[in-house]
Amino acid sequence: MRNDIIHMERTKLSTVVKALRKEYGLTQEDLAMKSGVGLCFVRNLEQGKPSLRMDKVNQLLDLFNYELIASKKS
């Protein structure tokens, strides 16, 4: 499935995180514990809440060997 995930700049981050979590067979609780972020953060991220800390997003994404980077809009 990893190859099927479209580049993050074209896909909602929440969709990517949820897909990766399911691909790895993790619950939201598992993901929170393994990545070192709070369960509330994982839930907010998967729900697409607009105000999230980039450092926490990257801390979570690091578990899947991903990172979120800023890029110029096209």
Phi, psi and omega in degrees: 000330183306321180290338181277346182284124180289152179313140184301332181292344179253354183236145176298134179305321181300321180293318180295313181298315180297318179296317178295317180300315180291322178301322181272003178067035182256145169277170176299322179297316178301314182298317179299313183293314184291328182268346178083020175248168181282154178300321179299321178298315180299315180298315179297320179297312181291337177273357177076028178301137188287335184249096179234149178279127181301322181296322178289322177300313181291329175298317178291313182296333180302329178302328181258010182063040176238163171212153178260127180233154177279141176218155181291138177294146179262000000 
